[in-house]
Amino acid sequence: MYIDYKITDPDTNEAETKELVKELCSFKLVNSITAPHYLLKSIKNTIDTKDISLSCVIDYPLGFSDLRTRLTAIESAIKIGIDMVDIVMPQNLAANRKYDKIREDIKNCLDICSNNNIEPRYILEYRVFDHHCLKKICEILDSFGIKKVFPSTGYFLDNLADNLIASSFLYQNSKDLEIICSANIWNNKHFELINKANIYGIRISYIEILRNFLSYNLK
């Protein structure tokens, strides 16, 4: 299972981040680390393996910035040497069904990523969009060849069952999206549901939960 570790707690300082990244590298099971721009250099200088990709969150958590601001953020992250960007879907555009504007946004972001060999991943917020909107967004993402998608930002409390239902809906209404569950999980019951759901991957934001999840799977 694909495992992404997200570091977005504003209380996490650079020294703590470096120690955290060292532990993540020691597990040899984490596939990617996602963080805001201000932590990227510290993380990149600490990662001691080529097996972990580094991603920067763009316009997190609400996706309210204008296109130029989003493009500038991507360009700035690329200069540091990232492998991926996690782009929050513009929630105001989706909520108002401005699909042409969404296509324009994705195309411009994708052009920068393609020119720099960077993989774009998209973050949705399934509770903001109805099923028709989600289905339309799946079609748009498919048309641009986007693969990895998160059903939610993880910024708000997120029920695992609801997130898995949204993950299933996204998968069923797309050609081959790779859905990464981003719900709040913390106990063995949640881990069992995750394993049974047969999803592509999960996103975890707390080291204690990652340790417990890995121990659960080893058992």
N, C-alpha and C positions, 0 to 999 in steps of 0.2 A: 504494500500500500504506500502511495506517495504521501510523504509527511512534510508539511510546510510549517515553519515556526515563525510567528509574527511577534515583533518587538515594537509595540506602539505605546507602552505605558510611559507617560511624560516624566514620571518620577525616576526612571531608570537612567543612571548616569553612565559616562563612558567607561569608567573602571568596572562597574558591575556588568556592563555589556560585554566587555572583553572576557571576563570570567565565564559568563553565560555562554558565549560563543565557543570557548575552549571545551566546555562540557558537551555542547551540541555536536562538535566535531568528534568527540570521543565515542559517541553512540554509534557512529558510522551507519545510521539509519535515517538521518534527516536529509531530505533532498534539497530543500531551499530554506533560506532565511529572508524574511521580509521586514523592512524597517523604514523609518522616515529618513529624509535626506541628511539630517544632522548627525546621524549615527553611522552612515555608510562607510566613511573612511576608517573608523575604528574597527568596524566589523570586517571590512575587506583586508585590513592589515593583520587581523587575528585568525581568519580562516586559514587552516593549514592543509587543506585538501581540495582537490579539483572536483570532488564528488558533490559538493554543496554549492548551489547557485545562490547568487545574491540578487534580491529584488527590492525596488524602491516603491513605496506606496505613493500614488499620484492623486492629489486632490481629495485626500482622506479627511474626514469620513463621509462627507455629504455630496461631493461632486458638484459644488455650486460655482466653481471658478469659470471664467470665460476661457475660450479655446486657446488664446494666446498664452495665458498664464499656465495652462496645462502643458502646452508644448514646451514652454520655457523650463518647466519643472523636469520634464523628461530629458531635455537636452542637458540640463545641469547634472542630472543623475548619471547620464551616459558618460560624461567627462570623468567621473570618479572610477568608472570601470565596472558597472553592474552587468548582470546577465539577463535580467528581466525587469519589467515594470508592471506593477499592479495598479491598473487604472480604474478609478471609481466611475461607474456609469453616471452621466449627468442626470441626476434625479429630477431636476426641474424640467428637463427636456422630455424625459420618459413620462413623467406624470401628466404632461400636456400633450402627449402623443406627437411630438415634433420629430418624427422618425427621419426626415431628411436632414435635420440638424445633427441627429445622432450619427447618421451615416457620414456626414462631413467630418464630424469630430473623430470618429474611428479611423477614417481614411487618412486624415492628417497625422494622427498619432502613429498609425501603422506605417506610414511612409518613413517617418523618422526612425522607427524601430527597425524596419527592413534595411534601411541604409546603413545601420550600425550593428546589424546582426544581433539585435535584442529581441527576446520573446515577449510579446504583450499578453498579459493576463487581465481579465476583466472582473471587477467586483460589482455585483448587483445588490439590491436590497429588496428581496421578494415581497416584503410586507408593504412596500410603497406602491408596487405595480400589481394590477389585476392580471388574471390568467391570459387575457387577450394581449396585453402589453408584453408580458413575459414571452409569449409565443412569438410575437413579432420581433422582439429583441433576439431571440434564438435564431430566427431566420437571418437577421442582419449579421450576427456574429458568424454564422455559417458562411454567409456570402463573402466575408473577408478572410475566412480561413482561421479564425480565432479558435484555439483549442481549449485552454484552461480557463475555467470560470468558477467564481465563488458565489454562492447564492445570497450571501449577506456580508456586510462589512465587519460584523463582530463588535461593532461599537456599542450596540444596544444588547440587552438581555435577549437571548435567542434560544427558544425551545428546540431541543434536538429533533423531536418528532416532526415539528413544523418544517425545520430546515431540511430534513430528509425527504419530506413530501415535495418540497420545492425542488430539491435536487433531482428527484425522480421525474418531476414534470419537465424540468429543463432538459434532461437526458432524452426523454421520450419525444420531445418536440424539436430535436436537433438531429443533425446527421451523425456527428461523432464528438460532441463536446465532452471534455474530461472534467467532471464536476468534483470540486474539492469542498467537502463539508466544512462549514465555518461556524457551527453552532457551539454553544457552551456545553462542554462535557467535563465530567470530573470523577465519575465512579464506575465500578465494574459493569453495572447495568447499561450505562451509556456505551462503554467499550464493546459490550456484547452486541448492542444494536448496530453500532458502526460496522462491526465485522460481518454481521448478517446482511447489511444493506447492500453489500457488493458495489460500493462506490469507488471512484478512482482514487480519492485521497482525502486527507483531513488537514485542517489548520489548527494548531495549538498555540496558545499564548502564555502558558505558565509552565515553568520547568518541572514543578512537582507533578503536574498532570501528565506531562510527557514521560517522566520516569515511571509513573504508575501505569500508563498505557503500554509502554514497552515491556514492563514486568508482566502485565496481564497477558500479552501476546506470547511471551516466552513460556508461560505456564501452559 
